[in-house]
Amino acid sequence: MTTSMAQLMREQARLIILKALLSQNDERLNSDLMVHELARFGISKDRAWVHGELDYLEDMGAIVVKSIGSVKVAELAQTGHRHLTRQITIEGVQRPTRPGA
């Protein structure tokens, strides 16, 4: 089964979101800032698209999301952290590279 470029982009964006959350002291970021973070990696999407990816990650248990007005604030959950440390794999999220690889 071949994976479409759109699906690959979504899987990569989800990993970038999890890594961005991990990089914060409180492991939280809002969706506006995530738009800019994704753009650094060549994924230029609007806030509504990012909200869809946050919804997916929340459904998978990787993050916890709170809506504040038109912005969503995401916080890394234990499942998301375990994916980043390669202890588990979350379907639909690109697997992080092995440290030192």
Stockholm file with secondary structure:
# STOCKHOLM 1.0

chainA/1-101         MTTSMAQLMREQARLIILKALLSQNDERLNSDLMVHELARFGISKDRAWVHGELDYLEDMGAIVVKSIGSVKVAELAQTGHRHLTRQITIEGVQRPTRPGA
#=GR chainA/1-101 SS CCCCHHHHHHHHHHHHHHHHHHTSTTSEEEHHHHHHHHHHTTCCCCHHHHHHHHHHHHHTTSEEEEEETTEEEEEECHHHHHHHTTSSCCTTSCCCCCTTC
#=GC SS_cons         CCCCHHHHHHHHHHHHHHHHHHTSTTSEEEHHHHHHHHHHTTCCCCHHHHHHHHHHHHHTTSEEEEEETTEEEEEECHHHHHHHTTSSCCTTSCCCCCTTC
//
